[in-house]
Amino acid sequence: MDGRDGLKKPLLHSKGQEEEDNDAEKNIDSSSSVWSSPEDYPDNAFLDQDDDDKKDGPMAMTEDPENHIGRSKELFENYRKYRLWYSILAVAAIIPAAIDYESRFGTQTKIRTECPNDTSVGNLWRILTTILSIGAIFLMIAYRINYFEWKRQLPKTFKDLPPIKQLTLVEYLHLRAPFHATDYLGEEVPITTLLLLLFPYPSVDFPISITQTMNYKDVTICYYFSEFLYAIMYLRVILCVTGVFNYGKYYNPIAMRIGEKHGVRITSGFSIKCYVNRQPLVMLLFLFLIPAVIVYGLLMRIFERPLHADTNDFDYVGNAWWNIIITMTTVGYGDTYPSTNLGRLVVAASAFWGGIILSLTFSTMSTFLQLKPNEQKALNSILITNVAVDAISSVVSNKRGKVTDTKNLWGKVREKLIVLKEYRQELLNQDQLSESTENISIKLYTLEEKTEKIRKLLDELHEKIDKKLEA
């Protein structure tokens, strides 16, 4: 009997063997007990562990395997769709919040050393902000439910669509284990929920006075609590970015299968890195630069506007954006600058981000100007041809009698031929080095495959030895 047949035993659905299942999970090492083909999976391995499946028993095995794969694809598309829509709703809530902020600031006194109590503006825009934010939370819940249902569906597809990465018994048992309520609240859920709950609420506002020293005098700057919440809402742009990059050719079932083969977890972060690698200039401009200028400029305007309201320095948002641009590019004209502590904090953060963008710009331009392999080969051929033509033209000139000093001429021709020979040898060495690198990579990959086979054989041998000792 094959050593792996013993793995079927702890997975049978019977009360007497549930204790064996628990013991097996405790005793089996995570690096052993590998199923290498679909035939190695137990017959009942694709049944769920919940109560409904236990009641159905063998009836669950009558389901069409195509339904499992189709259901898995449906859940995958659903959780991507819900994630995209909840991020869009979260960002859309910024629009009514911005309208509410502008309408309230416009009705207040220009110099806000004291916070006026103005109730002339209604709560319509804040109510709309609340509706969009709460709707985003509900869509996020739907996203998490579909995501975990998709994970639960994966083991059912292994019989007809086995995983490329060979699973151990402990990994497989972990996939089949029922999820608890706390699992749905893990990963990014707490931070995302908190971010979606921070927005200007209807009829909830109070002044916040901050005192700082300016020109050797203490100056009191008045903010409102809703303005801080409005500023925090701009962090929702990050949610939109991750939601959008869940779509594309680097985040789909095919990409996940390939990532599984290479031990790479396919996430929105992986998708972003792939797009940056393939389209660096476009991503640098539309992902890192323009959104950063817009967000940092709006944040600076929120915190600087109360102090400079009498001079209208930051009533015009273009002044804030201009200040951010000259800060991020390390120019610093000094025509506009932050005066409040919070405004300075925003500009300092933009300067740090600008340093990152500049480094990305240099590396991107270096990559953009670097010759591709076929372009490098074309350049080498052109250089060789030019050297050869130069040498041949010297000989032709001598034969036509244009050169009288033949001794001197043949010396020059000999030098050019030597240069041509050395250059060809240098290119040949480069090609040989490239081929050697490729051969080493192939040998390393072959060695990894052989190592994996040896590990499997050792695992099977250990199992057989353990069974012999137990017998």
VENTA-V677070 format. One line per field, one symbol per residue. psi: psi as a letter, one per 20 degrees, with the letter a starting at -180 (. if undefined). burial: + if it has 24 or more other C-alpha atoms within 12 Angstrom, else -. A space follows every 10 residues. Layout:
psi->???
burial->???
This chain:
psi->pqhihihhgi jqnqhijhhh gghhhhhpqi jampoirhhi pqhjijqrir hghhhhcihh iiqphhhggg hggghghghg ghhghhhghg hhihghhggg gghhhhirqh omiqoqnpjh pajghhghgg ghghhhghhh ghghghghhg hhhghhihgi mqqgppqrgg hghhhiqqqr hhhijacjgg gggghiinro qpjoqqqopp prpplkqppp pprqhhhghh hhhiiihhgh ghggjiqrij nrhghhgghh hjkpoorhgg gghghhhhmg gghhgiggfg hgggghghgh hghhghhkhh ikhjhohhgg hgggghghjk fmhjhqqqhq ghhhgghghh gghhhghghh gghghghhip qrghhhhggg gggggggghg gghggghghi jiphnhghgh ggggghhggg ghghhghghg ghgghggghg gghgghhggh ggghhghggh ggghgghghh .
burial->--++-+++++ +++------- +--++--+-- -+++++---+ ++-++++++- ---------- -------++- +++-++++++ ++++++++++ ++++++++++ ++-++--+-+ +++-++---- --+-++-+++ ++++++++++ ++++++++++ +++++++++- -++-++++++ -++-+++--- --------+- -++-++++++ +---+----+ ---------- ++++++++++ ++++++++++ +++++++--+ +++-++---- -----+++-+ ++--++---+ +-++--+++- ++++++++++ +++++++++- --+++-+-++ +++++++++- -----+++++ -+++-++-++ +-++--+--+ +--------- ---------+ ---+--++-- +--++----- --------+- --+--++--+ ---------- ---------- ---------- -----+--++ --+------- -
